């Protein structure tokens, strides 16, 4: 796809559906449209992609680039094409859940910037463990500020990415989760 490695790529890769707050991406891209070195990569497909693409075109946002859904076996390659990963979720989605994409991103040594409710454990987990950043999903300017902070402080990205990999191995690895499932089955049995 001739991706310029000198640009700062903010990526969302996955299902472009009802839980994704694509309007957040549009608002943030609009706030950062004069930052020529920051590009939003949107990779995937889903039931709101057509509307997302059309609204980006209507707003003339040339800093958003859309790519088709990529095969599952190249997920690590997809994630390696970005500087940071953005997970913008609509209000009411996060609750007590955990986006499965987050653990994959940690395994790929990628920094996640979340846009979720401030009172969620998920929001706090990234900040408290220095494994990424979270911004309120009601404030596009805060998401834009977080992107600019990471853009201007690349060494922090390296530190967070290393911390995220360690954190992911500690809490989400196959070995850890298999042991949890075995314990759960023993308890239920």
Buried (B, 14 or more C-beta within 10 A) or exposed (E): EEEEEEBBBBBBBBBBEEBBBBBBBBBBBBBBBEBEEBBBBBBBBBEBBEEBBEBBEEBEBEBBBBBEBBEEEEBEEBBEBBBBBBBBBBEEBBEEEBBEBBBBBBBBBBBBBBBBBEEBEBBEBBEEBBBBBBBBBEBBEBBBBBBBEBBEEEEBBEEBBBBBBBBBBEBBBEEEEEEEEEEEEEEEE
